[in-house]
Amino acid sequence: MKVQLEPEEARELLVLVVDRLLDEAGLSDDDRAAVRRWRSQSMKAGADGMRELSAKLNAEIERTLQTKAKSAVMKPDWR
């Protein structure tokens, strides 16, 4: 199985994580504004940082799927 996120999909994932962080982390208003500025200015869909994040997410997803596939083969049937 191959799962790969496009940069736009990775950005949507980033937006969800950052929004949750902003809601639950108890940051000050200034800190929240700084994080939002970073997200809107530096992490646009076509930005270098977003492409790099997308590549890292895809590599991690692939590594995780390969690890799960290996471990499933190595487990004995009787457990």
N, C-alpha and C positions, 0 to 999 in steps of 0.2 A: 504494500500500500504506500502511496506517495501523497503526502499532504504538503502543500506549499502555499504560503500567504503572499498575496500581491502587496505592494507597498501601501495601497489604499486600505486593504484589510488590516494590515499591521497598524496603521494609523488609527483605525477605529478601535482596535484592541487597546492601544495606548490611551486613547481618549477615555475609554471605560475605566481603565486602571487608575488614571490620574484623577478622574472625577470621583471615584470611590475614595482615593487617598485624600483628596481635598475635603470630602464629607466627614471622614472618620478620624483623621490624624490630629485634629485639634490645633491646626496651624493658625497663626495670626492672620488678620486680613491682608497685611503687607506680604507675608509669605505666600498666601494663596494667590495674590495678584502676580507675584513673581513667577510662580509655577505656571499660571495661565499664560503669562507673556512668553515664557520659554516654550510652552507647547505650541502657541499660535505662531510665533516667529521662527523658531529653530526647527520645529518638527512638522513642517508642511509636507504634503504628500510627495513632492518631488525633491525635497531637500536631501543633502548628503547624509545627514544624521538619520533621516527616516529610512533611506536605502540601506544604511548600515544596520539599523535595528531590524529591518525586515530580513536581511541576510542572516543575522544572528538568530532570530526567532526560527527561521526555516532550518538552520543547521541544528538547533536544539530539538526541534520537533523530529527531524530525521534521526538524530542520535537516540532520542527516547523511543521511537518506534523500532529501531534496530535492536535496542537493548531488550525491549519487551518481546520481540520476536525470538531472540536468542534464548531468553530465560524460559519461554513457553516450551521450546524444544527440549531444553535440558531438564525440565521437571519430570519426575517419574509419574506414571499414570495412576499408581495406587494411592496417591495422597489426595 
